[in-house]
Amino acid sequence: MSKKNGSGGHNSASPDGNTSLISKNITVNGHRTSIRLEPEMWQALGEVSVRERCTIHDICSLVSLKKKELSSLTASIRVFLMLYYRSATTEEGHMRAGHGDFEAMRSRALSPKSKEEQSEEGRDGDAQVMRSYPAYRIRYTDYKPADRVSK
């Protein structure tokens, strides 16, 4: 089952109706293609492109040029995003995010949702992730990539 979403992509719904992936058309090295990513990955791509003052197409083109030959573009984009944010982490940031205490993280993940969180989750689906993993909200510092795709 697939339906058009409000952000220019298509949702790929599971049999129970929960949306897991969003398909969007992008231009990679001058060629139009379609990729399917989780909403959080699309959001992260948007944030990175704003920070780097480029387009999502530029980021995806750079990833395509640097990816391993046998790796898919979508997998390479996920790895790029993880490495991008990972490069900006610090011990201070981990402490502010409450890392280092698995039992506390487990407790947050298993605690019942408040009415506010349920309402937020209905709007954007991020409430559970934000509640379970406070680091999701951590700010990243300047990142200077070695390679840039020209605009």
C-alpha positions in Angstrom: 0.0 0.0 0.0 1.4 3.4 -1.0 0.0 6.9 -0.6 1.2 10.4 -1.3 2.4 12.3 1.8 2.5 16.0 2.4 6.3 16.3 1.9 6.6 15.4 -1.8 7.1 11.7 -1.2 5.2 8.5 -1.0 4.6 6.5 2.2 5.2 2.8 2.1 2.7 1.4 4.6 2.9 -1.9 6.3 -0.1 -4.2 6.5 -1.1 -2.8 9.9 -1.1 0.7 8.4 2.0 2.1 10.1 4.2 4.1 7.7 7.8 3.1 7.7 9.5 4.5 4.6 9.0 7.5 2.4 9.9 7.4 -1.2 11.2 10.7 -2.8 12.7 11.5 -6.2 16.1 13.1 -6.1 18.8 14.0 -8.6 22.1 12.2 -8.1 25.0 13.4 -10.3 22.5 14.8 -12.8 20.3 11.6 -13.0 16.9 11.5 -11.4 16.3 8.5 -9.1 14.0 7.5 -6.3 15.1 6.5 -2.8 13.1 5.2 0.2 14.1 6.3 3.7 12.6 6.6 7.1 11.1 10.0 8.0 13.9 10.5 10.5 16.5 10.0 7.8 14.8 12.5 5.5 14.7 15.0 8.4 18.4 14.4 9.1 19.2 14.9 5.4 17.3 18.2 5.5 19.1 19.4 8.6 22.6 18.5 7.2 21.8 20.2 3.9 20.8 23.4 5.8 23.9 23.3 7.9 26.2 22.7 4.9 24.3 25.3 2.8 23.6 22.8 -0.1 20.7 20.7 -1.3 19.7 17.2 -0.4 20.6 16.4 -4.0 24.1 17.7 -3.4 24.5 15.5 -0.3 23.1 12.4 -2.1 25.4 13.0 -5.1 28.5 13.3 -2.8 27.4 10.1 -1.0 27.0 8.4 -4.4 30.5 9.4 -5.5 32.1 8.1 -2.2 30.0 5.0 -1.6 31.4 1.5 -1.8 30.6 -0.1 -5.2 28.5 -3.0 -3.7 26.6 -0.8 -1.3 23.1 0.6 -2.1 22.7 4.4 -2.2 20.1 4.3 0.6 22.3 2.2 2.9 25.2 4.6 2.1 23.1 7.6 2.9 22.1 6.1 6.3 25.8 5.4 7.0 26.8 8.9 5.9 24.2 10.4 8.3 25.3 8.3 11.2 29.0 9.2 10.6 28.1 12.9 10.2 26.4 13.1 13.5 28.8 10.8 15.2 31.7 13.1 14.2 30.0 15.9 16.1 29.5 14.0 19.4 31.5 14.8 22.5 31.7 13.4 26.0 29.9 16.5 27.3 27.1 15.9 24.8 26.8 12.3 25.9 26.5 13.4 29.5 23.9 16.1 28.7 21.9 13.4 26.8 22.0 11.1 29.8 24.1 8.4 28.2 26.0 5.8 30.2 23.1 4.5 32.2 21.3 1.7 30.3 18.8 1.1 33.0 17.7 4.8 32.8 17.4 4.5 29.0 15.4 1.3 29.3 13.1 2.9 31.9 12.4 5.9 29.6 11.8 3.6 26.7 9.3 1.4 28.6 7.5 4.1 30.6 3.9 4.9 29.6 3.4 7.8 27.2 1.9 11.0 28.5 -1.1 12.5 26.7 1.3 15.3 25.4 3.7 12.7 23.9 0.8 10.7 22.4 -0.5 14.0 20.8 3.0 14.8 19.5 3.5 11.3 18.2 0.2 11.6 16.2 1.6 14.7 14.5 5.1 13.7 13.6 6.0 10.3 14.9 9.2 11.4 16.7 7.9 11.5 20.3 8.9 7.9 21.0 12.4 8.3 19.6 12.8 11.7 21.4 11.6 10.1 24.7 13.7 7.0 24.4 16.9 8.6 23.1 17.4 12.1 24.4 20.6 12.3 22.3 18.3 12.6 19.2 17.8 16.2 20.4 21.5 17.0 20.8 22.9 19.9 18.8 25.7 19.1 16.5 28.8 21.3 16.1 30.3 22.6 12.9 31.5 19.8 10.5 33.8 20.5 7.7 33.5 17.8 5.1 36.7 17.1 3.0 34.7 16.9 -0.2 31.8 19.2 -1.4 29.7 18.8 -4.5 29.6 22.1 -6.3 26.2 23.8 -6.8 
